[in-house]
């Protein structure tokens, strides 16, 4: 997936989910653990961001492929989806519905694959 395309959908993400979810941040992490893209919707210091990325990448990358795509982490829910060699991760509040977040990730990936097919 083109990372410029990733930037485009992340800029419009808050408007697409108004009233549905409280998204704290979105991460794109490669299978090697490199961060490809981040978008923060809640205030985090640079030190906190680094710690969050390190903890979540270690947690998500070590999970088996047959485990569910929802992880409870520090009072939040992290929903992730793997596409090719990238993990798309979305952190939502604990009381939010993780299926809605997964649906949003799924729709974004479907739209991105449709755009890539047209190119």
HELIX and SHEET records of a PDB file:
HELIX    1   1 UNK A    3  UNK A   16  1                                  14    
HELIX    2   2 UNK A   46  UNK A   61  1                                  16    
HELIX    3   3 UNK A   98  UNK A  118  1                                  21    
SHEET    1   A 5 UNK A  35  UNK A  40  0                                        
SHEET    2   A 5 UNK A  23  UNK A  30 -1                                        
SHEET    3   A 5 UNK A  86  UNK A  93 -1                                        
SHEET    4   A 5 UNK A  76  UNK A  83 -1                                        
SHEET    5   A 5 UNK A  70  UNK A  73 -1                                        
END                                                                             
